[in-house]
Amino acid sequence: MDEAVGPLLRLVLDRENTFVTRATAEALLRRQDRSGLRVVASALAVADPNHGDWIHTAVLDAFAVYADERDEAMRICEELAGDPDERVASGARLLHGSLTGITCVLHPA
């Protein structure tokens, strides 16, 4: 829902508690859908280095096991990199780079 984007962004970029940043980002990423990835990408584009580190930790936690899930997230990020909202597009490129660096444990047969 569009009205949830603002509150979710505030949670991912929570100034008081980086655990909220990590937990919210990971929950959005575990949805494994365009909406969750879009919110995280948008936050990553404007995150300070500390919050960016916690978002990258959430990316690793969410996508380190299954290569096919990581690959699908990378595909969605490639699409989001062309988003007309430059914040989303920029964050999607950063998120794609983070996903590229993950060596997954399990790969499709």
Buried (B, 14 or more C-beta within 10 A) or exposed (E): EEEEEEEBBEBBBBEEEBEBBBBBBBBBBBEBEEBBBBBBBBBBBEBEEEBBBBBBBBBBBBBBEBBEBBBBBBEBBEEBBEBEBEBBBBBBBBBBEBBEEBEBEEEEE
